[in-house]
Amino acid sequence: MSERAVPLVRHGAHPMAIAGTMVRARLPEAAVGEACELRAHAGSTQVLACGVVVALEDGVAAVSVLGDTQGMSAAMVVVPTG
């Protein structure tokens, strides 16, 4: 019996809303308490800030940003870290 490696892929999403230190994004696989990276744009490795999922509703995660929110925009991508 052979074993196959299964790649673990976490998909990010552009924010649906940014209000103060709260970001909402469609992240149906996220879990409450999960850490997220807020990256500058799709394909970017530049992390603008980190956050934590504090609530979920219908596949939309509310992410509380930890630290400075300067530079955040609709172009950024919220990526759960697993």
C-alpha positions in Angstrom: 0.0 0.0 0.0 1.5 3.3 -1.0 1.0 6.6 0.8 0.4 9.8 -1.1 1.2 13.2 0.2 -1.8 15.5 0.3 -1.0 19.1 -0.1 -2.6 21.4 2.5 -3.7 24.5 0.7 -5.3 27.4 2.5 -7.0 29.9 0.3 -7.1 33.6 1.2 -9.7 36.1 0.3 -10.0 39.8 -0.3 -11.8 41.7 2.4 -15.5 42.3 2.1 -15.2 45.1 4.6 -12.6 46.9 6.7 -13.8 48.9 9.7 -11.2 50.1 12.2 -9.3 47.0 13.4 -12.0 44.5 12.1 -11.8 42.9 8.7 -14.5 40.7 7.2 -13.6 38.1 4.6 -15.2 35.0 3.1 -13.1 32.2 4.7 -15.4 29.2 4.9 -12.5 26.9 6.2 -11.4 29.2 8.9 -11.9 28.5 12.6 -12.5 30.8 15.6 -9.1 31.5 17.2 -7.2 30.9 14.0 -4.3 33.3 13.2 -4.4 35.0 9.9 -1.8 37.0 7.8 -3.1 40.1 6.0 -0.9 40.3 2.9 -0.5 43.3 0.7 -2.1 41.7 -2.4 -2.8 38.4 -4.1 0.5 36.5 -4.6 2.4 38.7 -2.1 4.5 37.5 0.7 4.5 41.0 2.3 2.6 40.8 5.6 0.9 44.1 6.5 -0.5 42.8 9.8 -1.6 39.7 11.6 -5.0 39.0 13.0 -7.2 36.4 14.7 -10.6 35.0 13.7 -13.0 36.1 16.4 -16.4 35.2 14.8 -17.8 33.3 11.9 -21.2 33.7 10.1 -22.2 31.9 6.9 -18.6 31.4 5.8 -17.6 35.0 6.6 -14.9 35.4 9.1 -14.5 38.5 11.3 -10.8 39.0 11.8 -9.5 41.3 14.6 -6.3 42.9 13.5 -3.4 42.9 15.9 -1.4 46.1 15.6 -1.3 48.8 13.0 -3.9 48.9 10.2 -2.0 51.5 8.1 -1.8 50.4 4.4 -4.8 48.0 4.5 -6.9 48.1 1.4 -9.4 46.1 -0.7 -6.4 44.7 -2.6 -5.0 42.9 0.4 -5.6 39.2 1.0 -6.6 37.6 4.3 -4.8 34.2 4.6 -5.6 31.8 7.5 -2.4 30.2 8.8 -4.0 26.9 9.8 
